[in-house]
């Protein structure tokens, strides 16, 4: 794997963007805004389907990407966290999945190229965001029927393959399997990615990021940080790491658990602290950067950014923190 991003990763700590959802909330889009012209007569409510905004409010999505790049991000994620047939079933919009992924990738890539053209010494990259879906392959959603599964590995593979193909067609530079709460779901995504890479004879870099769901230090499907690392290490990866669920301080011990046990890059994009009683995130950019400095001091990460509650101000603080810092050594 020899690409512009692997070269950059060896030279410096790369900065990932912050929360797309947090930024979009500020627009206060109405049902009509979500629908746009294309979906004005759609048969059910689509408000809250943020991925749809790539089709109906593309200027807003481009603006968010631009703000994160201008704040210092090297990588932005496409607005495709829920853009699989499985997740889009909630809105009965499965048939639009290709369009969602393709359009989202195109928007992000256009912004990245325009900024790279002005600053060729610091190329900007686009990561195709591949979320976990709203179903789990290794646990039952029914406490009375522990053997039941709401989705199969094959269903996940098919859905992820469709998403990956569209993201690549749209021009993403790498793929990010993120917020992994069930490693079996992630394995379906990684298997689908491998299939597409083989079919197209390409070697697109892949990041994977799990989520530690609570103070137990485990993913929702019961794995420790180290177990998660081991179970995905058969795949050639650009990086492995964690995001969401926890703030930067709470995430640190889990990064320590994997940083010493892998030779690939390590990534972290924590939340802006833990949510308050209203589900909002109060941690300031300065508070978050102070905690992330410990990652740097302990040489834990190669890629760092933000998840829920983070804004361009948070990313700017992180970018300033990691500027001119020697990156953790990794084999790519």
DADA-V109398 format. One record per pair of residues at least 12 apart in sequence whose C-alpha atoms are under 10 Angstrom apart, sorted by the first residue. I is the first residue (numbers start at 0). J is the second residue. Records with the same first field share a line. If there is no record, write none. Layout:
I->J ; J
This chain:
0->201 ; 202 ; 203 ; 204 ; 235 ; 236 ; 237 ; 331
1->202 ; 203 ; 204 ; 331
2->172 ; 202 ; 203 ; 204 ; 331
3->122 ; 123 ; 124 ; 172
4->73 ; 74 ; 122 ; 123 ; 124 ; 172 ; 173 ; 204 ; 237
5->204 ; 237 ; 264 ; 329 ; 330 ; 331
6->331
7->73 ; 121 ; 122 ; 123
8->237 ; 238 ; 264 ; 301 ; 302 ; 326 ; 327 ; 328 ; 329 ; 331
9->264 ; 301 ; 325 ; 326 ; 327 ; 328 ; 329 ; 330 ; 331
10->301 ; 323 ; 324 ; 325 ; 326 ; 327 ; 328
11->301 ; 302 ; 321 ; 322 ; 323 ; 324 ; 325 ; 326 ; 327
12->73 ; 264 ; 266 ; 295 ; 300 ; 301 ; 302 ; 303 ; 318 ; 321 ; 322 ; 323 ; 324 ; 325 ; 326 ; 327
13->71 ; 72 ; 73 ; 74 ; 266 ; 300 ; 301 ; 302 ; 303 ; 304 ; 318 ; 321 ; 322 ; 326
14->67 ; 68 ; 70 ; 71 ; 72 ; 73 ; 74 ; 75 ; 266 ; 267 ; 268 ; 301 ; 302 ; 303 ; 304 ; 305 ; 314 ; 315 ; 317 ; 318 ; 319 ; 321 ; 322
15->67 ; 68 ; 71 ; 72 ; 73 ; 74 ; 75 ; 76 ; 124 ; 125 ; 126 ; 266 ; 267 ; 268 ; 302 ; 303 ; 304 ; 305 ; 306 ; 314 ; 317 ; 318
16->63 ; 64 ; 66 ; 67 ; 68 ; 70 ; 71 ; 72 ; 73 ; 74 ; 75 ; 76 ; 268 ; 303 ; 304 ; 305 ; 306 ; 309 ; 310 ; 311 ; 313 ; 314 ; 315 ; 318
17->63 ; 64 ; 67 ; 72 ; 74 ; 75 ; 76 ; 268 ; 269 ; 270 ; 271 ; 303 ; 304 ; 305 ; 306 ; 307 ; 308 ; 309 ; 310 ; 311 ; 312 ; 313 ; 314 ; 315
18->63 ; 67 ; 75 ; 76 ; 268 ; 270 ; 271 ; 304 ; 305 ; 306 ; 307 ; 308 ; 309 ; 310 ; 311 ; 313 ; 314
19->49 ; 50 ; 60 ; 63 ; 64 ; 67 ; 75 ; 76 ; 77 ; 78 ; 80 ; 306 ; 307 ; 308 ; 309 ; 310
20->47 ; 49 ; 50 ; 63 ; 78 ; 306 ; 307 ; 308 ; 309 ; 310
21->279 ; 280 ; 306 ; 307 ; 308 ; 309 ; 310
22->59 ; 60 ; 62 ; 63 ; 64 ; 66 ; 307 ; 308 ; 309 ; 310 ; 311
23->47 ; 49 ; 52 ; 59 ; 60 ; 63
24->47 ; 49
26->59
28->46 ; 47 ; 49 ; 52 ; 56
29->45 ; 46 ; 47
30->44 ; 45 ; 46 ; 47 ; 48
31->44 ; 45 ; 46 ; 55
32->45 ; 46 ; 52 ; 55 ; 56
33->45 ; 46 ; 47 ; 48 ; 49 ; 50 ; 51 ; 52 ; 53 ; 54 ; 55 ; 56
34->46 ; 48 ; 51 ; 52 ; 54 ; 55 ; 56
35->51 ; 52 ; 54 ; 55 ; 56
36->54 ; 55
37->54 ; 55
38->51 ; 54 ; 55
41->91 ; 92
42->90 ; 91
43->90 ; 91 ; 92
44->90 ; 91
45->89 ; 90 ; 91 ; 92
46->90
47->90
48->81 ; 82 ; 87 ; 89 ; 90 ; 92
49->78 ; 79 ; 80 ; 81 ; 82
50->77 ; 78 ; 79 ; 80 ; 81 ; 82 ; 87 ; 96 ; 99 ; 100 ; 102 ; 103
51->78 ; 79 ; 81 ; 82 ; 87 ; 92 ; 95 ; 96 ; 98 ; 99 ; 100 ; 102 ; 103
52->78 ; 99 ; 102 ; 103
53->77 ; 78 ; 79 ; 98 ; 99 ; 100 ; 101 ; 102 ; 103 ; 104 ; 105 ; 106 ; 107
54->95 ; 98 ; 99 ; 100 ; 101 ; 102 ; 103 ; 106
57->102 ; 103 ; 106 ; 107
58->106
60->77 ; 78 ; 103 ; 106 ; 107
61->78 ; 103 ; 105 ; 106 ; 107 ; 108 ; 109 ; 110 ; 111
62->106 ; 107 ; 110
63->75 ; 107 ; 110 ; 310 ; 311
64->76 ; 77 ; 78 ; 106 ; 107 ; 108 ; 109 ; 110 ; 111 ; 125 ; 311
65->107 ; 110 ; 111 ; 113 ; 114 ; 311
66->310 ; 311 ; 312 ; 314 ; 315
67->310 ; 311 ; 312 ; 313 ; 314 ; 315
68->110 ; 111 ; 114 ; 115 ; 123 ; 124 ; 311 ; 314 ; 315
69->114 ; 311 ; 314 ; 315
70->310 ; 311 ; 312 ; 313 ; 314 ; 315 ; 316 ; 317 ; 318 ; 319
71->123 ; 311 ; 312 ; 314 ; 315 ; 316 ; 317 ; 318 ; 319 ; 322
72->123 ; 124 ; 303 ; 304 ; 311 ; 314 ; 315 ; 317 ; 318
73->111 ; 115 ; 121 ; 122 ; 123 ; 124 ; 125 ; 302 ; 304 ; 318
74->107 ; 111 ; 122 ; 123 ; 124 ; 125 ; 126 ; 172 ; 173 ; 302 ; 303 ; 304
75->107 ; 108 ; 110 ; 111 ; 123 ; 124 ; 125 ; 126 ; 127 ; 128 ; 304
76->103 ; 104 ; 107 ; 108 ; 124 ; 125 ; 126 ; 127 ; 128 ; 129 ; 171 ; 173 ; 174 ; 175
77->100 ; 101 ; 102 ; 103 ; 104 ; 105 ; 106 ; 107 ; 108 ; 125 ; 126 ; 127 ; 128 ; 129 ; 166 ; 171 ; 174 ; 175
78->99 ; 100 ; 102 ; 103 ; 104 ; 106 ; 107 ; 126 ; 127 ; 128 ; 129
79->96 ; 99 ; 100 ; 101 ; 102 ; 103 ; 104 ; 127 ; 128 ; 129 ; 130 ; 162 ; 166
80->100 ; 127 ; 128 ; 129 ; 130 ; 131 ; 132 ; 175 ; 176 ; 177 ; 178
81->96 ; 99 ; 100 ; 128 ; 129 ; 130 ; 131 ; 132 ; 133 ; 162
82->95 ; 96 ; 97 ; 98 ; 99 ; 100 ; 103 ; 128 ; 129 ; 130 ; 132 ; 158 ; 159 ; 161 ; 162
83->95 ; 96 ; 97 ; 99 ; 100 ; 129 ; 130 ; 131 ; 132 ; 133 ; 155 ; 157 ; 158 ; 159 ; 160 ; 161 ; 162 ; 163
84->96 ; 97 ; 132 ; 154 ; 155 ; 157 ; 158 ; 159 ; 161 ; 162
85->131 ; 132 ; 133 ; 134 ; 150 ; 154 ; 155 ; 157 ; 158 ; 159
86->130 ; 131 ; 132 ; 133 ; 134 ; 158
87->132 ; 133
88->133
89->133
93->158
96->158 ; 161 ; 162 ; 165
97->161 ; 162 ; 163 ; 164 ; 165 ; 166 ; 168 ; 169
98->162 ; 165 ; 166 ; 169
99->162 ; 165 ; 166
100->127 ; 128 ; 129 ; 161 ; 162 ; 163 ; 164 ; 165 ; 166 ; 167 ; 168 ; 169
101->127 ; 162 ; 163 ; 164 ; 165 ; 166 ; 167 ; 168 ; 169 ; 170 ; 171
102->165 ; 166 ; 168 ; 169 ; 170
103->127 ; 128 ; 165 ; 166 ; 169 ; 170 ; 171
104->125 ; 126 ; 127 ; 128 ; 165 ; 166 ; 167 ; 168 ; 169 ; 170 ; 171 ; 172
105->125 ; 166 ; 167 ; 168 ; 169 ; 170 ; 171
106->125 ; 169 ; 170
107->124 ; 125 ; 126 ; 127 ; 169 ; 170 ; 171
108->123 ; 124 ; 125 ; 126 ; 169 ; 170 ; 171 ; 172
109->125 ; 169 ; 170
110->123 ; 124 ; 125
111->123 ; 124 ; 125
112->124 ; 125
123->172
124->171 ; 172 ; 173
125->170 ; 171 ; 172 ; 173 ; 174 ; 175
126->166 ; 167 ; 170 ; 171 ; 172 ; 173 ; 174 ; 175 ; 176 ; 204 ; 205 ; 206
127->162 ; 163 ; 165 ; 166 ; 167 ; 169 ; 170 ; 171 ; 172 ; 173 ; 174 ; 175 ; 176 ; 177 ; 205 ; 206
128->162 ; 163 ; 166 ; 171 ; 173 ; 174 ; 175 ; 176 ; 177 ; 178 ; 206
129->159 ; 162 ; 163 ; 166 ; 174 ; 175 ; 176 ; 177 ; 178 ; 179 ; 185 ; 188 ; 207
130->159 ; 175 ; 176 ; 177 ; 178 ; 179 ; 180 ; 184 ; 185 ; 188 ; 208
131->155 ; 159 ; 176 ; 177 ; 178 ; 179 ; 180 ; 181 ; 182 ; 183 ; 184 ; 185 ; 188 ; 209
132->155 ; 158 ; 159 ; 178 ; 179 ; 180 ; 181 ; 184 ; 185
133->149 ; 150
134->148 ; 149 ; 150 ; 151 ; 155 ; 181 ; 184
135->148 ; 149 ; 150 ; 151 ; 152 ; 155 ; 180 ; 181 ; 182 ; 183 ; 184 ; 219 ; 220
136->148 ; 149 ; 150 ; 151 ; 152 ; 153 ; 154 ; 155 ; 181 ; 182 ; 183 ; 184 ; 185 ; 187 ; 220
137->149 ; 150 ; 151 ; 152 ; 181 ; 182 ; 183 ; 184 ; 220
138->150 ; 181 ; 183 ; 219 ; 220
150->184
151->183 ; 184 ; 187
152->183 ; 184 ; 185 ; 186 ; 187 ; 188 ; 190
153->187 ; 191
154->187
155->183 ; 184 ; 185 ; 186 ; 187 ; 188 ; 190 ; 191
156->184 ; 185 ; 186 ; 187 ; 188 ; 189 ; 190 ; 191 ; 192 ; 194
157->187 ; 188 ; 190 ; 191
158->187 ; 188 ; 191
159->184 ; 185 ; 187 ; 188 ; 189 ; 190 ; 191 ; 192
160->187 ; 188 ; 189 ; 190 ; 191 ; 192 ; 193 ; 194 ; 195
161->191 ; 192 ; 195
162->188 ; 191 ; 192
163->188 ; 191 ; 192 ; 194 ; 195 ; 196
164->191 ; 192 ; 195 ; 196 ; 199
167->195 ; 196 ; 203
171->203
172->203 ; 204 ; 205
173->202 ; 203 ; 204 ; 205 ; 206 ; 237
174->189 ; 192 ; 203 ; 204 ; 205 ; 206 ; 207 ; 237
175->188 ; 189 ; 204 ; 205 ; 206 ; 207 ; 208 ; 237 ; 238 ; 239
176->188 ; 189 ; 192 ; 205 ; 206 ; 207 ; 208 ; 209 ; 239
177->206 ; 207 ; 208 ; 209 ; 210 ; 239 ; 240 ; 241 ; 242 ; 243
178->207 ; 208 ; 209 ; 210 ; 211 ; 212 ; 218 ; 240 ; 241 ; 242 ; 243 ; 244 ; 268 ; 306
179->207 ; 208 ; 209 ; 210 ; 211 ; 212 ; 218 ; 219 ; 220 ; 227 ; 241 ; 242 ; 243
180->208 ; 209 ; 210 ; 211 ; 212 ; 217 ; 218 ; 219 ; 220 ; 221 ; 222 ; 227
181->209 ; 210 ; 218 ; 219 ; 220 ; 221 ; 222 ; 227
182->209 ; 218 ; 219 ; 220 ; 221 ; 222 ; 226 ; 227 ; 228 ; 230 ; 231
183->220 ; 230 ; 231
185->207 ; 208 ; 209 ; 231
186->230 ; 231 ; 234
189->205 ; 206 ; 207 ; 231 ; 234 ; 235 ; 236
190->234
192->205
193->205 ; 234 ; 235
202->235
203->236 ; 237
204->235 ; 236 ; 237 ; 238 ; 331
205->234 ; 235 ; 236 ; 237 ; 238 ; 239
206->235 ; 236 ; 237 ; 238 ; 239 ; 240 ; 263 ; 264 ; 265 ; 266
207->228 ; 231 ; 236 ; 237 ; 238 ; 239 ; 240 ; 241 ; 242 ; 265 ; 266
208->227 ; 228 ; 238 ; 239 ; 240 ; 241 ; 242 ; 243 ; 265 ; 266 ; 267 ; 268
209->224 ; 227 ; 228 ; 239 ; 240 ; 241 ; 242 ; 243 ; 244 ; 267
210->224 ; 227 ; 240 ; 241 ; 242 ; 243 ; 244 ; 245 ; 250 ; 253 ; 269
211->223 ; 224 ; 241 ; 242 ; 243 ; 244 ; 245 ; 249 ; 250 ; 253
212->242 ; 243 ; 244 ; 245
213->244 ; 245 ; 249
214->245 ; 249 ; 250
216->249 ; 250 ; 252 ; 253
217->253
223->253 ; 256
224->240 ; 241 ; 252 ; 253 ; 254 ; 255 ; 256 ; 257
225->253 ; 254 ; 255 ; 256 ; 257 ; 258 ; 260 ; 261
226->256 ; 257
227->239 ; 240 ; 257
228->240 ; 256 ; 257 ; 258 ; 260 ; 261
229->257 ; 260 ; 261
232->261 ; 263
235->263 ; 331
236->262 ; 263 ; 264 ; 330 ; 331
237->262 ; 263 ; 264 ; 265 ; 266 ; 329 ; 330 ; 331
238->261 ; 262 ; 263 ; 264 ; 265 ; 266 ; 267 ; 300 ; 301 ; 302 ; 329 ; 330 ; 331
239->254 ; 257 ; 258 ; 261 ; 262 ; 263 ; 264 ; 265 ; 266 ; 267 ; 300 ; 301 ; 302
240->253 ; 254 ; 257 ; 258 ; 264 ; 265 ; 266 ; 267 ; 268 ; 300 ; 301 ; 302 ; 303
241->253 ; 254 ; 257 ; 265 ; 266 ; 267 ; 268 ; 269 ; 303
242->266 ; 267 ; 268 ; 269 ; 270 ; 303 ; 304 ; 305 ; 306 ; 307
243->267 ; 268 ; 269 ; 270 ; 271 ; 272 ; 273 ; 305 ; 306 ; 307 ; 308
244->269 ; 270 ; 271 ; 272 ; 273 ; 274 ; 306 ; 307
245->268 ; 269 ; 270 ; 271 ; 272 ; 273 ; 274 ; 306 ; 307
246->268 ; 269 ; 270 ; 271 ; 272 ; 273 ; 274 ; 280 ; 282 ; 287 ; 290 ; 291 ; 305 ; 306 ; 307
247->267 ; 268 ; 269 ; 270 ; 271 ; 272 ; 273 ; 286 ; 287 ; 288 ; 289 ; 290 ; 291 ; 292 ; 293 ; 294 ; 305
248->269 ; 272 ; 287 ; 289 ; 290 ; 291 ; 293 ; 294
249->269 ; 270 ; 272 ; 273 ; 290
250->267 ; 268 ; 269 ; 270 ; 290 ; 291 ; 294
251->267 ; 269 ; 290 ; 291 ; 293 ; 294 ; 297 ; 299
252->294
254->266 ; 267 ; 294 ; 299 ; 300
255->294 ; 297 ; 298 ; 299 ; 300
256->299
257->299
258->297 ; 298 ; 299 ; 300 ; 301 ; 327 ; 329
259->298 ; 299
261->329 ; 330
262->327 ; 328 ; 329 ; 330 ; 331
263->301 ; 327 ; 328 ; 329 ; 330 ; 331
264->299 ; 300 ; 301 ; 302 ; 326 ; 327 ; 328 ; 329 ; 330 ; 331
265->298 ; 299 ; 300 ; 301 ; 302 ; 303 ; 327 ; 328 ; 329
266->299 ; 300 ; 301 ; 302 ; 303 ; 304
267->291 ; 294 ; 299 ; 300 ; 301 ; 302 ; 303 ; 304 ; 305 ; 306
268->291 ; 302 ; 303 ; 304 ; 305 ; 306 ; 307 ; 309
269->287 ; 291 ; 303 ; 304 ; 305 ; 306 ; 307 ; 308 ; 309
270->282 ; 287 ; 304 ; 305 ; 306 ; 307 ; 308 ; 309
271->283 ; 284 ; 286 ; 287 ; 288 ; 305 ; 306 ; 307 ; 308 ; 309 ; 310 ; 313
272->286 ; 287 ; 290 ; 306 ; 307 ; 308 ; 309
273->307 ; 308
274->307 ; 308
278->308
279->307 ; 308
280->307 ; 308 ; 309
281->308 ; 309
282->308 ; 309 ; 313
283->308 ; 309 ; 310 ; 312 ; 313 ; 316
284->309 ; 310 ; 311 ; 312 ; 313 ; 314 ; 315 ; 316 ; 317
285->312 ; 313 ; 315 ; 316 ; 317
286->313 ; 316
287->305 ; 309 ; 313 ; 314 ; 316 ; 317
288->313 ; 314 ; 315 ; 316 ; 317 ; 318 ; 319 ; 320 ; 321
289->316 ; 317 ; 320
291->303 ; 304 ; 317 ; 320 ; 321
292->317 ; 320 ; 321
295->320 ; 321 ; 324 ; 325 ; 326 ; 327
296->324
297->327
298->324 ; 325 ; 326 ; 327 ; 328
299->326 ; 327 ; 328
300->326 ; 327 ; 328 ; 329
301->321 ; 325 ; 326 ; 327 ; 328 ; 329
302->321 ; 326 ; 327
303->317 ; 318 ; 321
304->317 ; 318
305->317
